[in-house]
Amino acid sequence: MSTEIYTTLPHATSSSALAHSMDSSQKHGFTNADEWTGHGSVGKTFKRVILILGLSGTGKTSFIRSVTEDETVMVNDSMVGRIEKVRGYPATIDGKTFTLVEPPAFDIDFTSAGDWEQVVKDLCMWLQDVNKQLSSPIEITGILYFHRISDDRIAGSSKRALRLLQALCGKNYMRNVRLVTTHWDMVTQDVGEAREQELKSEYWREMLDDGAETVPFQGEKDQGLNILSQLVQKHGDAKLQIQRELLEEGKQWEETQAAAALNSHLESALKKKTCIRREFTKFAGNYIQAAAR
């Protein structure tokens, strides 16, 4: 059974503290969900977290449903189908309980800079709020980033998501990242392998050099569990960069590498938009002059 992850944990000690935490959780886009207590100790569960990231329609929820065998996990094959809040799913990996945490996709109908910033800020605020209510820092054991091998090109949203991923993780954490390719059934083996090689040699090269690994997922439970098991076994001690910045260095969101990555992309997009507008204006002026002759 899944639940929307909340910042108010069941062991809150007072009604005033509970009310304050609920207000905070609603502000950050989360909802309270006491049914999580049915999965055992929340504190122990939240100690070990694996983040499930990627664009919409890349197979994140399908992966979760497969490895947990939880039929309540709703899978929508549509590119439009999406979750809008951070959700958590308990999973047993090598005899230990972990929480698979799935935030909203990095591209959920983003029409403005604020949309991109908000989804990342919500994840960051969740990290901060959960850590405040636990006796020791939450452990982000690893990250699975999902990508459709059926995509014949890397769209702008995908490039932006990769930059965000790198900024959230930092170089030292990359050994705990798995780049999971999906939708292999939609391409021939030769085409899939060619695209995978392109990803490795170009778009993912820096992350792979820093220790990340690529793995295919074709929908089988055992394959998914093996991906998780290998991730857990090879887990390094490095902390997620955004976690270190917010919790240890006391930085504000605006001071983090993730915020810088977003701002850099937005500046680049603005320059491109301005250039296109300038060229269009020039073309339109020349056309009007020619027509007037």
N, C-alpha and C positions, 0 to 999 in steps of 0.2 A: 504494500500500500504506500502511495506517495503522499507527500504533504507539502504545502507551501511553507518554506522555511521562514521562521519568524525570529525577531530579535528578543521576544519575551519568552524566556525559558520557563518550564513548569515549576522550577524551584525558587521563583521569585519570593522574597521574604516578606514583603509588605504590599498592601493594596495600593499605596501611593507609588511605590516603585514599579508595580505592575502597570498602573495607569500611565506613568511616565514612559515606560518602555513601549507600550502599545502606541502612544502618540508618536514616538520616534520611529517605530516600525512602519506605521502608515505613511509617515512623511517620506521614508526612503523607498516606498513601493512594495513593502512586505506586508503580510497579514499574519495575525496570531493564529496558531493552529495547535490547540492542546492535544489533538489526537496523536501527535508525535509520541506522546508518552507510551502509546501502545507498542512502540518498537524498542522498549527498554530504556536504559539510562541515556538521557539526552547528552549529559556531560561527556560520557565515554564515547558516544557516537560521534559527537562533534569534534572530538580530539583528532580523528583521522578522516580527512576529507580529500576527495578527488574531484577536481573541477572538470566539467564537461562543457567545452566551448566550441564555437564555430558559427557559421552562417545558418540561416534557416534552410530547412530541407536537406541538410547534409547527413542525416541519420543519427543524430544524437539521442533522441528519445527512443528510436528503434533499438539502439544499442542498449540503453538502460532496460527496456522491456525484456530484451533477450537475456541479459545476464542475471536479472533479478527474477525472471519468470513471474513478474507482477502484471496481471492482466488488467489492473486498474490504470496502468500507465497508458495514456491516450496518445496514439501515434497518428499524425496527420501527414500524409504524403505530399500534400499541397505545399507549394512554396510560400503560400500565404498563411497556412496554419502555423501557429506559434504559441509559446507561453509568454505571459506578460509579467510574471513574478519569478523570483528565485525559488526553485523547488529542490527538495532533497529526497533521496531514495536510499534506504539502508541496503547494503550488499555485503555478503560474506566472502572474503577473499583470503584464501589460505588459513581458514579457521578464525579470522578476526573480522570484526564488524567495522565497515567503513561507511561513509555517507557520500554517495554520488550527488554532487551539487550541480544543478543545471540552471544557470541564469538565463534571462532572455537572450535570444540570438543577437549577434553583433550587428545585424542589419534589419531589425524589425521596423519596416516602413519608415526608415529614417529620412525625413524631409528637411531637417535642419541640423545645425551643429549641436543644438541642445539635446536632440534625441540621442546622438552618439555619446555625448558627455554623460547624460543621465543614466544610461544603462551601465556604464562603467562605474560611475559614482555610487549607484545603488549596490553594486557588488562590493565596492570598497567600504561603504557604510555598514554592510552586513558583516564584513570581516571585523570591523571595529566594534560593533555592538555585541557580537557573539563573544569576542575576546574579553569584553568588559565583564561578562557574566560567568566566565569560566575561571577556575583557579590557576590555570596555566595557559599559555598561548595555544591557539588552535594549530594543528599541524596540517598543512596543505601537502599531502603526500605526493601528489603529482597532478598533471593536467593532460587531458586528452583533447586534442584539437581536431575536429572533423572537417574533411574536405571531399567533395564529390569528384571522383576520378572521371566521371562522365562529362564534366565541364571542359569544353574545348578551348577555353581561354580563361585568363585570370582577370576578373572584373575589378573595377575600382574599389568596390566594397570589400572584396577579398584582400586586396593589397592593404587597404586601411586596417582591416581586421588583423592581418599579420603584423603590422607595425604596432598595433595595440598589444597583441600577444607578447611581442618582444619587450615592450615597455613594462608590461605587468610583471613579466618573469625576471628579466635581467639575465645577463650572460651566465652567471654562476648557477642559476636554477635550471638552465636548459636541459641538463641531463635527466631531469624529472618530467620532461615533456615528450609526449608521443603524438606524432602527426598521423592521424588515422584516415586512410583513404577508403571511401565507400562507393556504392553503386557500381561495382565491378560487373554486375550482370547486365549493365546497359551499354557496355563496350566490348569489343573483341579483346582477347588477351594481349595481342600485339599493340593495339591502340592504347590500352590501359598502361602497359609497361612503358611505352614511349612517352606518354604524358607524365607518368611517375618520374621518369628520368629527367624530364624538363623541369619538373618541380624541384627535384633534388639539386640539379645543377644551376638553377637560376633563383627561383623564388624562395626556396627553403635552405639554400646553401649555407647562409650565415648561421641559421639556427642549428643545422646539422653539424657544422664545424664546432659549435659551442656545446655539443653533446646530445642534442635531441635525436630521436630515432623515428623512422617511418614504419608503419605497420598497416597491412590491409585488413579490412573487416568485411566479410561477405555474409553476415547475418546469422552465423552459427553461434550458439551459446558457448560451447567449449572454446571456440576461437576468441570470443570476447573475454571470457574468464582468464584465458591464457595471457591476453594483452594486459589485463589488470594485475595478474599475478607477477608477470615479468616487471611491470612498473613498480610494484611494491617491493619486490626483491632487490631491485637496482636503485631504490630510493636513496638519494644523497642527503646530506645534512643541510645543504644550502636552503635559505628561506626565500620565499617569493619576494621579489623586489618591492612590489607595492605594499606588501605586508610589513616589510622592514622599514620602508619609508614612513608609513602611517603610524605604526605601533611602537617602533623602537626609536626612530629619529624624530617623531612628533611633528612631521610635516603636515601641512594642510593639503587638500586635494590639488589646489592650483600649483603647488610646488613639486608635484610628483612627475616622474618620467612619463607616465601614462597621459597626464594632462598636456605635457609638452609635445608628445606625439600627436595628439589630437589637434593642438594649435598649429603645429607644423603642417599637417595635412590641409587644414582649413585655409591657411595662408597660401599654400600652393594652389588649391582649388580656386581661390578668389583671384589670384593672378591669371590663371588659365581662363576663367570666366571673363575677366576684364579684357584680355587679349582677343578672345573670340568676339566680344561686343565691339571692340575697336575695328577689327577686320570687317565685321558685318556692316558697320557704319560707313567705312571707307568704300566697300563694295556697293552699298546702296546709293552713296553719293555719286560714284562714277556712273552707275546705271541711269540715275536721274539726269545727269549731265548729257549722257549719250542720247537719251530719249528726247531731250529738248532740242537737239541739233536738227 
